[in-house]
Structures are given as C-alpha cells and as structure tokens.
Amino acid sequence: MALDDDIERVLWSEEEISDRISEIALEISEDFKGSSSSTPVLIGVATGAFMFLSDLAKKIKFPVLVDFIRAESYGSGTQSNGAPRISCDVKIDIKGKHVILVEDIVDTGNTLSCLISHLKSKGACSVSVCTLLDKPTRRKVEVQLVGEGKFYKGFECPDYFVVGYGMDFAELYRNLAYVGVLKPEMYQ
C-alpha cells in the first residue's frame, strides 16, 4: 500500500511548508523579542499538530516551554461532530503565561474556541493561535483570542478533505511529508 497513491493532488509540498514555517517562526520571534514576561508555552493540539509543532519550535529563536492538549471532535469521520471534548490536558502550569496554541487546521472553530476558553480558565494571560491551515469558509464560531493574543496562519485551505503532515483520516496519512487532498473513494 503506497500512501501517495491515495492522494488526489498535493496542495503544499514539504519545501513550501518548511519555508512558510520559517516565516511564521520569524514573525513569532519578532513579536516576543524583548519580552520580559514569562517564557511562552507552545501547546500542540494532539495528534494532528505534532509535526507542525516540532518544526515550528525548532525555528523559534527564544526559549519556549512545550506541552500538548488533546481535543476530540472527529472520531474516524471527515466531519467534526461540533462537540469537542478535552481528553488529555496540559501538564505545565500556564497561570500568568503567554500561550501559543499550535493547531494543524482551523475549520469550524468549535474545537479552537473550546480550547481557548479552557486555557483562559487555567489562567493564561494571553492565548495566541498558530495554525498550519485555516479554512475560513467552514467557520461556524468566531475565535476570541485572550489578552494580546494573535492569530498566525500558514496557508488558507480550500474546502477539501486534506491529510498529511500530521493530519489524518482514521489515524492514517499523518506521516506524509506534504499536505494533499485525499481521494474521495478513500473515505466514502
């Protein structure tokens, strides 16, 4: 079984992703340059953001703390169920800290809004979002950042079901080095 055979087309290559992550990391580094407050915390939304978080963290030019949170809203389907639940919480105390929530994709905004509210309730002084892909055409909930939080995005994604670079269908395809459109016959 060759994973590439299941892909209709590549939207962003490994090189394009790497270049864009370098740009985002530079922007984040500039935004936090000279900040005398606490060390920012990168919180990856497991499992989809693990590759993005890893590559982003390596390119940020100041100390960061790293943790993960898990929110589930897809199961093994292609549509969010609209009712995310946190199934694994952060271990780092984020009270009074600047948090950068690292997502693979922002779609409806339901999961993201749930996570931001949760992190705010834990005392984060700001919550920014850094997403590899943004699908604004699917947004149902407007995202409310916390404090001086910013919204960093890699690419605006058309309304396709995409996999690769950490994103999955039924836990498969995460290990592709690029982001591609999954052939409909693979999930219908």
N, C-alpha and C positions, 0 to 999 in steps of 0.2 A: 504494500500500500504506500504509494508516494503521496505525501501531503499536498504537494504542489499541483497534483492532478485534480484536486477538489476545488481549486481556486479559479474563479471565472476571470478575474484580472487583478493585477497589483495596483493598488491606489498610491501607496507610498513605499519606496524602496528602503532598504536598510541604510543606504547612504543619505537619502533625503531625511529620514527620521533622525539620524545622528547629527546632521547639520542643524536641523530645527531644534533639537535638544540643546545643542551648544548655544544657540541664540537665546533660548529660554533661560538657561543657566546663567548666562551673562546678564540678562535682564534682572533675574532674582538677585544675583550678586551685587549689581548696582543698587537695587532697591534697599538692600540690607547693609550696604557699605557704610561703615562708621557708626552703625547702630550700637549703642552702649547697653541696650537691654539684654535680656537673657538669650541664650543660644536658641535659635529657631528649631522647631521639630518638624521633620518631614514625616508625614503619616501616609503610608501607602494603603490604598484600598485593595485588600487581598481578594482574589488572587490575580486579577487582571492587570494590576499596575506594577507587578513585581519587576518586569524588565525595564519599564519606563523609570521607575523609582531608582533602580540600580544605576542606570546610565546617567540620569539627572544628578544624583548625589555625587557621582564621580567628577562631574563638571562644575559643581558649585565651589566657589573659591573661599569659603569660610567654614568654620566648624558648624556641624549640624548634628542633632540627635535624630535617630531613625526608629520608627515603630510601624506597626501595622494595625489595621482595624478591618474587620470583615463584616460586610453587609450583604445580605442575600435578597434578591428580588427577581431573579431569572429562573432559577432551577435549571432544568435542561432544555428549556424552550428558547424561542427567539424574541419573545415579548416580555417586558417587565410586568410583574403582577401588580405593580403600583403600591405594594405594601411592604417596603423593605424592613428587615429586622436585623439588628446587630447581633451577630452570633459569636463574635470574638472582639473584645475591647482592647484598647491600648493599655500598655503596662507602665509607660512613662507618665509621671505626674505632669500634666500640662497647665496646671494653675499658674496664671500670670505669664504664660509663654506665648510666643508667636508660632502659630501652627500653619504649615503649608500642607493641605490635603492633596495628595497626589492620586489622580484618577486615570484610568485608561480611557474612558469615554463618558461624556455627559450627554445623556439622552433626554428623558422626560424631566429630569431634575428632582424626582421624588427621592431617590437614594441620597443624592448630594444634600438636599435640604434636611433630611433626617440626620445625616452625619454632622452637618454644620451645627444644628441645634444641639446634638449630643455633645459635641466638643465645647460649645459655648457653655453648656450646663456644667462641664467639668472645669470651667474657669479660664479657658484660653482667652488671652487679652486681644488676640486677633486671629481670624481664620481666613487664609487665602486659599484659593483653589488653583491647582496646576493640573490641567488635563491634556493628554496627548491629542484626543479627538473631541470635538464639540459638534453636536447635532442640534443646532438651534431650531430647526424645523419641527422637531419632535417634542420641544419643551412644553410641559404642562404646568410646571411650577417655576416661578422666577426665583433664582438663587439669591439669598440675602447673606452677604459676607458679614463678618464680625470685625468691629474696630476698623483698623486701617487696612483690612484685607483687600487683596487684588485678585483678579481673575486672569491667569496665564493659560494660553491655549497653544497647542502645537498646530493643528490643522482643523479647518471646518470640514466636517464629514457629510457627504451626501447621504440620503436616506437609503442606505444599503445595509445588509447584514454583513458586518466585517469581522474578520478573525486575524490572528497573528499578532506577533509582538506582545504576547501576554493575554490577548483576548481569545475567547474560546467559543466553541459550540459543543455542549455536553462534555466539557473539560478537554476537548481535543483542539489542536491547531495553535495552542499557546506558543509552541516552540518555533514557529515560523519567524524568520528574521525581518519580515516585512509585514505590512497591513494589506490584506486583499479582500475581495468580495467572494464570499463563499457561494459556490454553485447552489441554486435553489434545490436541486434534486438531493443534495446532501442533508437537508433539514426538513423537507416536506414529506 
